[in-house]
Amino acid sequence: MSDLHDENVIKSANGNVFVIDCDIRINTPELKLGGIRQLTTEVEFVKA
């Protein structure tokens, strides 16, 4: 995701994080940058 900054992130009262108005760049094999085409529903949350 590009254009991601604190003004584009909203955190709800119960701790859910919502990202709005960002540009999503998908690294696909066609870009020849080592990307793979893999669909998943897994999300990893990392505490800073």
Beta strands, then each sheet from edge to edge (+ up, - down):
strand 1: 9-11
strand 2: 17-19
sheet 1: 1+ 2-
end
